[in-house]
Amino acid sequence: MTRLMNERTGGQRTQPLFMHPVVFISSAVALGVLFAGQEWMYMRQWNYPIHAALLMKVWGVQYFLWGVVCWLLWWRFGARIQRANAFWKRSM
């Protein structure tokens, strides 16, 4: 577990190691590169001329942005997400 400093409140909360921004965002980029490799192999099979580096960059940037957005949502709403319930509570 690592500690994440919450600058708004000055408090800390523990988080799993995979939720550290460096680990989480780099994993998202690695997933994007894997999808780029899959698409490059598929396009090569159909004789469509495209450079692998271009696909790696495009997919890498897309998954980098998604990783940043998802991590920011987790950073901001992580405690609420963990407490979330599938059922609505009725107030009476």
Jmol script that loads the backbone (N, CA, C; Angstrom):
load data "model"
ATOM      1  N   MET A   1       0.831  -1.173   0.000  1.00  0.00           N
ATOM      2  CA  MET A   1       0.000   0.000   0.000  1.00  0.00           C
ATOM      3  C   MET A   1       0.883   1.246   0.000  1.00  0.00           C
ATOM      4  N   THR A   2       0.477   2.221  -0.756  1.00  0.00           N
ATOM      5  CA  THR A   2       1.171   3.500  -0.761  1.00  0.00           C
ATOM      6  C   THR A   2       0.231   4.561  -0.225  1.00  0.00           C
ATOM      7  N   ARG A   3       0.803   5.670   0.143  1.00  0.00           N
ATOM      8  CA  ARG A   3      -0.009   6.773   0.655  1.00  0.00           C
ATOM      9  C   ARG A   3      -0.166   7.827  -0.433  1.00  0.00           C
ATOM     10  N   LEU A   4      -1.354   8.354  -0.538  1.00  0.00           N
ATOM     11  CA  LEU A   4      -1.649   9.405  -1.501  1.00  0.00           C
ATOM     12  C   LEU A   4      -2.056  10.645  -0.721  1.00  0.00           C
ATOM     13  N   MET A   5      -1.328  11.713  -0.926  1.00  0.00           N
ATOM     14  CA  MET A   5      -1.613  12.953  -0.208  1.00  0.00           C
ATOM     15  C   MET A   5      -2.747  13.678  -0.905  1.00  0.00           C
ATOM     16  N   ASN A   6      -3.755  14.007  -0.174  1.00  0.00           N
ATOM     17  CA  ASN A   6      -4.865  14.776  -0.690  1.00  0.00           C
ATOM     18  C   ASN A   6      -4.593  16.237  -0.363  1.00  0.00           C
ATOM     19  N   GLU A   7      -4.277  17.024  -1.383  1.00  0.00           N
ATOM     20  CA  GLU A   7      -3.879  18.412  -1.158  1.00  0.00           C
ATOM     21  C   GLU A   7      -5.036  19.289  -0.689  1.00  0.00           C
ATOM     22  N   ARG A   8      -6.258  18.938  -1.055  1.00  0.00           N
ATOM     23  CA  ARG A   8      -7.390  19.773  -0.668  1.00  0.00           C
ATOM     24  C   ARG A   8      -7.651  19.709   0.837  1.00  0.00           C
ATOM     25  N   THR A   9      -7.510  18.525   1.421  1.00  0.00           N
ATOM     26  CA  THR A   9      -7.817  18.389   2.838  1.00  0.00           C
ATOM     27  C   THR A   9      -6.576  18.230   3.696  1.00  0.00           C
ATOM     28  N   GLY A  10      -5.423  17.972   3.070  1.00  0.00           N
ATOM     29  CA  GLY A  10      -4.204  17.794   3.834  1.00  0.00           C
ATOM     30  C   GLY A  10      -4.080  16.405   4.433  1.00  0.00           C
ATOM     31  N   GLY A  11      -5.070  15.563   4.239  1.00  0.00           N
ATOM     32  CA  GLY A  11      -5.051  14.208   4.783  1.00  0.00           C
ATOM     33  C   GLY A  11      -4.424  13.219   3.826  1.00  0.00           C
ATOM     34  N   GLN A  12      -4.192  12.036   4.329  1.00  0.00           N
ATOM     35  CA  GLN A  12      -3.642  10.968   3.507  1.00  0.00           C
ATOM     36  C   GLN A  12      -4.599   9.803   3.530  1.00  0.00           C
ATOM     37  N   ARG A  13      -4.565   9.026   2.455  1.00  0.00           N
ATOM     38  CA  ARG A  13      -5.311   7.782   2.443  1.00  0.00           C
ATOM     39  C   ARG A  13      -4.443   6.728   1.782  1.00  0.00           C
ATOM     40  N   THR A  14      -4.629   5.496   2.178  1.00  0.00           N
ATOM     41  CA  THR A  14      -3.840   4.427   1.588  1.00  0.00           C
ATOM     42  C   THR A  14      -4.506   3.968   0.312  1.00  0.00           C
ATOM     43  N   GLN A  15      -3.688   3.477  -0.591  1.00  0.00           N
ATOM     44  CA  GLN A  15      -4.196   2.995  -1.864  1.00  0.00           C
ATOM     45  C   GLN A  15      -3.358   1.801  -2.293  1.00  0.00           C
ATOM     46  N   PRO A  16      -3.912   0.907  -3.108  1.00  0.00           N
ATOM     47  CA  PRO A  16      -3.111  -0.198  -3.613  1.00  0.00           C
ATOM     48  C   PRO A  16      -1.977   0.325  -4.496  1.00  0.00           C
ATOM     49  N   LEU A  17      -0.916  -0.441  -4.607  1.00  0.00           N
ATOM     50  CA  LEU A  17       0.251  -0.009  -5.371  1.00  0.00           C
ATOM     51  C   LEU A  17      -0.097   0.244  -6.835  1.00  0.00           C
ATOM     52  N   PHE A  18      -1.004  -0.573  -7.414  1.00  0.00           N
ATOM     53  CA  PHE A  18      -1.340  -0.390  -8.829  1.00  0.00           C
ATOM     54  C   PHE A  18      -2.121   0.887  -9.096  1.00  0.00           C
ATOM     55  N   MET A  19      -2.599   1.561  -8.050  1.00  0.00           N
ATOM     56  CA  MET A  19      -3.315   2.825  -8.250  1.00  0.00           C
ATOM     57  C   MET A  19      -2.385   4.033  -8.151  1.00  0.00           C
ATOM     58  N   HIS A  20      -1.091   3.801  -7.981  1.00  0.00           N
ATOM     59  CA  HIS A  20      -0.148   4.908  -8.035  1.00  0.00           C
ATOM     60  C   HIS A  20      -0.175   5.458  -9.456  1.00  0.00           C
ATOM     61  N   PRO A  21      -0.139   6.779  -9.656  1.00  0.00           N
ATOM     62  CA  PRO A  21      -0.303   7.348 -10.997  1.00  0.00           C
ATOM     63  C   PRO A  21       0.697   6.819 -12.019  1.00  0.00           C
ATOM     64  N   VAL A  22       1.942   6.629 -11.617  1.00  0.00           N
ATOM     65  CA  VAL A  22       2.941   6.153 -12.568  1.00  0.00           C
ATOM     66  C   VAL A  22       2.614   4.744 -13.031  1.00  0.00           C
ATOM     67  N   VAL A  23       2.259   3.887 -12.099  1.00  0.00           N
ATOM     68  CA  VAL A  23       1.947   2.493 -12.436  1.00  0.00           C
ATOM     69  C   VAL A  23       0.648   2.419 -13.242  1.00  0.00           C
ATOM     70  N   PHE A  24      -0.385   3.127 -12.801  1.00  0.00           N
ATOM     71  CA  PHE A  24      -1.691   3.036 -13.459  1.00  0.00           C
ATOM     72  C   PHE A  24      -1.654   3.580 -14.879  1.00  0.00           C
ATOM     73  N   ILE A  25      -1.071   4.758 -15.064  1.00  0.00           N
ATOM     74  CA  ILE A  25      -1.069   5.387 -16.392  1.00  0.00           C
ATOM     75  C   ILE A  25      -0.133   4.647 -17.341  1.00  0.00           C
ATOM     76  N   SER A  26       1.011   4.184 -16.851  1.00  0.00           N
ATOM     77  CA  SER A  26       1.898   3.425 -17.737  1.00  0.00           C
ATOM     78  C   SER A  26       1.285   2.084 -18.117  1.00  0.00           C
ATOM     79  N   SER A  27       0.499   1.485 -17.241  1.00  0.00           N
ATOM     80  CA  SER A  27      -0.213   0.252 -17.596  1.00  0.00           C
ATOM     81  C   SER A  27      -1.265   0.515 -18.669  1.00  0.00           C
ATOM     82  N   ALA A  28      -1.936   1.649 -18.566  1.00  0.00           N
ATOM     83  CA  ALA A  28      -2.922   1.999 -19.585  1.00  0.00           C
ATOM     84  C   ALA A  28      -2.246   2.210 -20.939  1.00  0.00           C
ATOM     85  N   VAL A  29      -1.088   2.864 -20.951  1.00  0.00           N
ATOM     86  CA  VAL A  29      -0.356   3.076 -22.202  1.00  0.00           C
ATOM     87  C   VAL A  29       0.115   1.739 -22.766  1.00  0.00           C
ATOM     88  N   ALA A  30       0.591   0.841 -21.902  1.00  0.00           N
ATOM     89  CA  ALA A  30       1.030  -0.485 -22.367  1.00  0.00           C
ATOM     90  C   ALA A  30      -0.133  -1.252 -22.991  1.00  0.00           C
ATOM     91  N   LEU A  31      -1.315  -1.137 -22.415  1.00  0.00           N
ATOM     92  CA  LEU A  31      -2.493  -1.777 -23.000  1.00  0.00           C
ATOM     93  C   LEU A  31      -2.796  -1.190 -24.373  1.00  0.00           C
ATOM     94  N   GLY A  32      -2.680   0.119 -24.509  1.00  0.00           N
ATOM     95  CA  GLY A  32      -2.893   0.764 -25.805  1.00  0.00           C
ATOM     96  C   GLY A  32      -1.894   0.300 -26.846  1.00  0.00           C
ATOM     97  N   VAL A  33      -0.642   0.123 -26.440  1.00  0.00           N
ATOM     98  CA  VAL A  33       0.385  -0.352 -27.372  1.00  0.00           C
ATOM     99  C   VAL A  33       0.080  -1.791 -27.806  1.00  0.00           C
ATOM    100  N   LEU A  34      -0.432  -2.606 -26.892  1.00  0.00           N
ATOM    101  CA  LEU A  34      -0.819  -3.969 -27.262  1.00  0.00           C
ATOM    102  C   LEU A  34      -1.952  -3.961 -28.293  1.00  0.00           C
ATOM    103  N   PHE A  35      -2.931  -3.112 -28.101  1.00  0.00           N
ATOM    104  CA  PHE A  35      -4.009  -3.000 -29.092  1.00  0.00           C
ATOM    105  C   PHE A  35      -3.480  -2.483 -30.422  1.00  0.00           C
ATOM    106  N   ALA A  36      -2.513  -1.581 -30.376  1.00  0.00           N
ATOM    107  CA  ALA A  36      -1.909  -1.066 -31.607  1.00  0.00           C
ATOM    108  C   ALA A  36      -1.195  -2.178 -32.351  1.00  0.00           C
ATOM    109  N   GLY A  37      -0.486  -3.024 -31.629  1.00  0.00           N
ATOM    110  CA  GLY A  37       0.179  -4.161 -32.259  1.00  0.00           C
ATOM    111  C   GLY A  37      -0.811  -5.118 -32.894  1.00  0.00           C
ATOM    112  N   GLN A  38      -1.914  -5.343 -32.228  1.00  0.00           N
ATOM    113  CA  GLN A  38      -2.953  -6.206 -32.779  1.00  0.00           C
ATOM    114  C   GLN A  38      -3.529  -5.601 -34.058  1.00  0.00           C
ATOM    115  N   GLU A  39      -3.805  -4.303 -34.041  1.00  0.00           N
ATOM    116  CA  GLU A  39      -4.360  -3.658 -35.228  1.00  0.00           C
ATOM    117  C   GLU A  39      -3.341  -3.644 -36.372  1.00  0.00           C
ATOM    118  N   TRP A  40      -2.071  -3.434 -36.046  1.00  0.00           N
ATOM    119  CA  TRP A  40      -1.030  -3.432 -37.079  1.00  0.00           C
ATOM    120  C   TRP A  40      -0.922  -4.801 -37.738  1.00  0.00           C
ATOM    121  N   MET A  41      -0.979  -5.866 -36.938  1.00  0.00           N
ATOM    122  CA  MET A  41      -0.917  -7.216 -37.514  1.00  0.00           C
ATOM    123  C   MET A  41      -2.132  -7.489 -38.399  1.00  0.00           C
ATOM    124  N   TYR A  42      -3.294  -7.037 -37.973  1.00  0.00           N
ATOM    125  CA  TYR A  42      -4.511  -7.222 -38.755  1.00  0.00           C
ATOM    126  C   TYR A  42      -4.424  -6.450 -40.073  1.00  0.00           C
ATOM    127  N   MET A  43      -3.950  -5.210 -40.017  1.00  0.00           N
ATOM    128  CA  MET A  43      -3.836  -4.403 -41.243  1.00  0.00           C
ATOM    129  C   MET A  43      -2.774  -4.975 -42.181  1.00  0.00           C
ATOM    130  N   ARG A  44      -1.705  -5.494 -41.619  1.00  0.00           N
ATOM    131  CA  ARG A  44      -0.662  -6.112 -42.440  1.00  0.00           C
ATOM    132  C   ARG A  44      -1.183  -7.355 -43.148  1.00  0.00           C
ATOM    133  N   GLN A  45      -2.021  -8.097 -42.470  1.00  0.00           N
ATOM    134  CA  GLN A  45      -2.611  -9.304 -43.050  1.00  0.00           C
ATOM    135  C   GLN A  45      -3.460  -8.951 -44.274  1.00  0.00           C
ATOM    136  N   TRP A  46      -4.102  -7.798 -44.250  1.00  0.00           N
ATOM    137  CA  TRP A  46      -4.947  -7.369 -45.361  1.00  0.00           C
ATOM    138  C   TRP A  46      -4.191  -6.462 -46.338  1.00  0.00           C
ATOM    139  N   ASN A  47      -2.870  -6.431 -46.250  1.00  0.00           N
ATOM    140  CA  ASN A  47      -2.004  -5.673 -47.156  1.00  0.00           C
ATOM    141  C   ASN A  47      -2.325  -4.176 -47.167  1.00  0.00           C
ATOM    142  N   TYR A  48      -2.644  -3.622 -46.001  1.00  0.00           N
ATOM    143  CA  TYR A  48      -2.894  -2.196 -45.890  1.00  0.00           C
ATOM    144  C   TYR A  48      -1.613  -1.539 -45.392  1.00  0.00           C
ATOM    145  N   PRO A  49      -0.997  -0.673 -46.206  1.00  0.00           N
ATOM    146  CA  PRO A  49       0.312  -0.125 -45.823  1.00  0.00           C
ATOM    147  C   PRO A  49       0.196   0.961 -44.751  1.00  0.00           C
ATOM    148  N   ILE A  50       0.633   0.647 -43.558  1.00  0.00           N
ATOM    149  CA  ILE A  50       0.663   1.624 -42.475  1.00  0.00           C
ATOM    150  C   ILE A  50       1.862   1.303 -41.587  1.00  0.00           C
ATOM    151  N   HIS A  51       2.494   2.335 -41.057  1.00  0.00           N
ATOM    152  CA  HIS A  51       3.670   2.144 -40.220  1.00  0.00           C
ATOM    153  C   HIS A  51       3.253   1.779 -38.802  1.00  0.00           C
ATOM    154  N   ALA A  52       3.950   0.823 -38.231  1.00  0.00           N
ATOM    155  CA  ALA A  52       3.643   0.385 -36.872  1.00  0.00           C
ATOM    156  C   ALA A  52       3.872   1.523 -35.870  1.00  0.00           C
ATOM    157  N   ALA A  53       4.893   2.346 -36.110  1.00  0.00           N
ATOM    158  CA  ALA A  53       5.193   3.437 -35.171  1.00  0.00           C
ATOM    159  C   ALA A  53       4.031   4.425 -35.083  1.00  0.00           C
ATOM    160  N   LEU A  54       3.384   4.685 -36.210  1.00  0.00           N
ATOM    161  CA  LEU A  54       2.244   5.604 -36.195  1.00  0.00           C
ATOM    162  C   LEU A  54       1.108   5.047 -35.340  1.00  0.00           C
ATOM    163  N   LEU A  55       0.813   3.771 -35.517  1.00  0.00           N
ATOM    164  CA  LEU A  55      -0.249   3.156 -34.719  1.00  0.00           C
ATOM    165  C   LEU A  55       0.103   3.144 -33.238  1.00  0.00           C
ATOM    166  N   MET A  56       1.366   2.841 -32.923  1.00  0.00           N
ATOM    167  CA  MET A  56       1.789   2.822 -31.520  1.00  0.00           C
ATOM    168  C   MET A  56       1.621   4.201 -30.882  1.00  0.00           C
ATOM    169  N   LYS A  57       1.980   5.251 -31.605  1.00  0.00           N
ATOM    170  CA  LYS A  57       1.851   6.606 -31.070  1.00  0.00           C
ATOM    171  C   LYS A  57       0.390   6.979 -30.850  1.00  0.00           C
ATOM    172  N   VAL A  58      -0.443   6.708 -31.859  1.00  0.00           N
ATOM    173  CA  VAL A  58      -1.852   7.106 -31.773  1.00  0.00           C
ATOM    174  C   VAL A  58      -2.565   6.361 -30.649  1.00  0.00           C
ATOM    175  N   TRP A  59      -2.412   5.050 -30.615  1.00  0.00           N
ATOM    176  CA  TRP A  59      -3.056   4.262 -29.562  1.00  0.00           C
ATOM    177  C   TRP A  59      -2.458   4.595 -28.200  1.00  0.00           C
ATOM    178  N   GLY A  60      -1.148   4.833 -28.150  1.00  0.00           N
ATOM    179  CA  GLY A  60      -0.509   5.185 -26.882  1.00  0.00           C
ATOM    180  C   GLY A  60      -1.035   6.494 -26.318  1.00  0.00           C
ATOM    181  N   VAL A  61      -1.192   7.493 -27.178  1.00  0.00           N
ATOM    182  CA  VAL A  61      -1.722   8.783 -26.713  1.00  0.00           C
ATOM    183  C   VAL A  61      -3.169   8.639 -26.255  1.00  0.00           C
ATOM    184  N   GLN A  62      -3.963   7.892 -27.004  1.00  0.00           N
ATOM    185  CA  GLN A  62      -5.369   7.714 -26.628  1.00  0.00           C
ATOM    186  C   GLN A  62      -5.479   7.039 -25.260  1.00  0.00           C
ATOM    187  N   TYR A  63      -4.729   5.976 -25.037  1.00  0.00           N
ATOM    188  CA  TYR A  63      -4.810   5.277 -23.762  1.00  0.00           C
ATOM    189  C   TYR A  63      -4.114   6.050 -22.648  1.00  0.00           C
ATOM    190  N   PHE A  64      -3.138   6.891 -22.981  1.00  0.00           N
ATOM    191  CA  PHE A  64      -2.557   7.782 -21.980  1.00  0.00           C
ATOM    192  C   PHE A  64      -3.626   8.749 -21.470  1.00  0.00           C
ATOM    193  N   LEU A  65      -4.372   9.351 -22.387  1.00  0.00           N
ATOM    194  CA  LEU A  65      -5.421  10.289 -21.985  1.00  0.00           C
ATOM    195  C   LEU A  65      -6.504   9.593 -21.160  1.00  0.00           C
ATOM    196  N   TRP A  66      -6.921   8.394 -21.602  1.00  0.00           N
ATOM    197  CA  TRP A  66      -7.914   7.645 -20.832  1.00  0.00           C
ATOM    198  C   TRP A  66      -7.378   7.280 -19.454  1.00  0.00           C
ATOM    199  N   GLY A  67      -6.103   6.908 -19.383  1.00  0.00           N
ATOM    200  CA  GLY A  67      -5.502   6.577 -18.093  1.00  0.00           C
ATOM    201  C   GLY A  67      -5.479   7.769 -17.157  1.00  0.00           C
ATOM    202  N   VAL A  68      -5.146   8.941 -17.692  1.00  0.00           N
ATOM    203  CA  VAL A  68      -5.127  10.160 -16.864  1.00  0.00           C
ATOM    204  C   VAL A  68      -6.530  10.485 -16.372  1.00  0.00           C
ATOM    205  N   VAL A  69      -7.516  10.412 -17.263  1.00  0.00           N
ATOM    206  CA  VAL A  69      -8.896  10.726 -16.870  1.00  0.00           C
ATOM    207  C   VAL A  69      -9.387   9.748 -15.801  1.00  0.00           C
ATOM    208  N   CYS A  70      -9.156   8.460 -16.016  1.00  0.00           N
ATOM    209  CA  CYS A  70      -9.611   7.456 -15.041  1.00  0.00           C
ATOM    210  C   CYS A  70      -8.907   7.621 -13.705  1.00  0.00           C
ATOM    211  N   TRP A  71      -7.594   7.888 -13.736  1.00  0.00           N
ATOM    212  CA  TRP A  71      -6.891   8.060 -12.477  1.00  0.00           C
ATOM    213  C   TRP A  71      -7.354   9.319 -11.757  1.00  0.00           C
ATOM    214  N   LEU A  72      -7.598  10.402 -12.481  1.00  0.00           N
ATOM    215  CA  LEU A  72      -8.088  11.625 -11.832  1.00  0.00           C
ATOM    216  C   LEU A  72      -9.460  11.405 -11.194  1.00  0.00           C
ATOM    217  N   LEU A  73     -10.313  10.650 -11.878  1.00  0.00           N
ATOM    218  CA  LEU A  73     -11.610  10.332 -11.285  1.00  0.00           C
ATOM    219  C   LEU A  73     -11.440   9.507 -10.020  1.00  0.00           C
ATOM    220  N   TRP A  74     -10.504   8.558 -10.052  1.00  0.00           N
ATOM    221  CA  TRP A  74     -10.247   7.748  -8.862  1.00  0.00           C
ATOM    222  C   TRP A  74      -9.659   8.614  -7.750  1.00  0.00           C
ATOM    223  N   TRP A  75      -8.768   9.515  -8.074  1.00  0.00           N
ATOM    224  CA  TRP A  75      -8.161  10.370  -7.067  1.00  0.00           C
ATOM    225  C   TRP A  75      -9.212  11.257  -6.402  1.00  0.00           C
ATOM    226  N   ARG A  76     -10.129  11.771  -7.218  1.00  0.00           N
ATOM    227  CA  ARG A  76     -11.135  12.699  -6.695  1.00  0.00           C
ATOM    228  C   ARG A  76     -12.283  11.979  -5.986  1.00  0.00           C
ATOM    229  N   PHE A  77     -12.752  10.864  -6.551  1.00  0.00           N
ATOM    230  CA  PHE A  77     -13.945  10.190  -6.035  1.00  0.00           C
ATOM    231  C   PHE A  77     -13.673   8.779  -5.532  1.00  0.00           C
ATOM    232  N   GLY A  78     -12.411   8.431  -5.264  1.00  0.00           N
ATOM    233  CA  GLY A  78     -12.063   7.064  -4.883  1.00  0.00           C
ATOM    234  C   GLY A  78     -12.801   6.555  -3.663  1.00  0.00           C
ATOM    235  N   ALA A  79     -12.883   7.362  -2.623  1.00  0.00           N
ATOM    236  CA  ALA A  79     -13.572   6.926  -1.404  1.00  0.00           C
ATOM    237  C   ALA A  79     -15.059   6.717  -1.669  1.00  0.00           C
ATOM    238  N   ARG A  80     -15.651   7.581  -2.451  1.00  0.00           N
ATOM    239  CA  ARG A  80     -17.081   7.428  -2.769  1.00  0.00           C
ATOM    240  C   ARG A  80     -17.332   6.217  -3.655  1.00  0.00           C
ATOM    241  N   ILE A  81     -16.419   5.948  -4.567  1.00  0.00           N
ATOM    242  CA  ILE A  81     -16.570   4.777  -5.446  1.00  0.00           C
ATOM    243  C   ILE A  81     -16.510   3.504  -4.621  1.00  0.00           C
ATOM    244  N   GLN A  82     -15.618   3.447  -3.652  1.00  0.00           N
ATOM    245  CA  GLN A  82     -15.493   2.253  -2.831  1.00  0.00           C
ATOM    246  C   GLN A  82     -16.692   2.052  -1.914  1.00  0.00           C
ATOM    247  N   ARG A  83     -17.341   3.123  -1.519  1.00  0.00           N
ATOM    248  CA  ARG A  83     -18.528   3.023  -0.663  1.00  0.00           C
ATOM    249  C   ARG A  83     -19.810   2.880  -1.456  1.00  0.00           C
ATOM    250  N   ALA A  84     -19.727   2.940  -2.777  1.00  0.00           N
ATOM    251  CA  ALA A  84     -20.935   2.924  -3.602  1.00  0.00           C
ATOM    252  C   ALA A  84     -21.717   1.630  -3.403  1.00  0.00           C
ATOM    253  N   ASN A  85     -23.012   1.761  -3.563  1.00  0.00           N
ATOM    254  CA  ASN A  85     -23.909   0.626  -3.406  1.00  0.00           C
ATOM    255  C   ASN A  85     -24.745   0.494  -4.669  1.00  0.00           C
ATOM    256  N   ALA A  86     -25.071  -0.720  -5.037  1.00  0.00           N
ATOM    257  CA  ALA A  86     -25.852  -0.939  -6.251  1.00  0.00           C
ATOM    258  C   ALA A  86     -27.316  -0.557  -6.061  1.00  0.00           C
ATOM    259  N   PHE A  87     -27.754  -0.476  -4.834  1.00  0.00           N
ATOM    260  CA  PHE A  87     -29.155  -0.184  -4.561  1.00  0.00           C
ATOM    261  C   PHE A  87     -29.305   1.183  -3.918  1.00  0.00           C
ATOM    262  N   TRP A  88     -30.352   1.857  -4.266  1.00  0.00           N
ATOM    263  CA  TRP A  88     -30.622   3.179  -3.711  1.00  0.00           C
ATOM    264  C   TRP A  88     -31.225   3.004  -2.324  1.00  0.00           C
ATOM    265  N   LYS A  89     -30.842   3.874  -1.448  1.00  0.00           N
ATOM    266  CA  LYS A  89     -31.433   3.849  -0.114  1.00  0.00           C
ATOM    267  C   LYS A  89     -32.665   4.731  -0.128  1.00  0.00           C
ATOM    268  N   ARG A  90     -33.736   4.214   0.405  1.00  0.00           N
ATOM    269  CA  ARG A  90     -34.979   4.991   0.499  1.00  0.00           C
ATOM    270  C   ARG A  90     -34.938   5.800   1.786  1.00  0.00           C
ATOM    271  N   SER A  91     -35.193   7.060   1.647  1.00  0.00           N
ATOM    272  CA  SER A  91     -35.258   7.885   2.855  1.00  0.00           C
ATOM    273  C   SER A  91     -36.717   8.052   3.265  1.00  0.00           C
ATOM    274  N   MET A  92     -36.995   7.757   4.505  1.00  0.00           N
ATOM    275  CA  MET A  92     -38.369   7.852   5.005  1.00  0.00           C
ATOM    276  C   MET A  92     -38.422   8.753   6.181  1.00  0.00           C
TER     277      MET A  92
END
end "model"
wireframe off; spacefill off
backbone 0.3
color backbone group
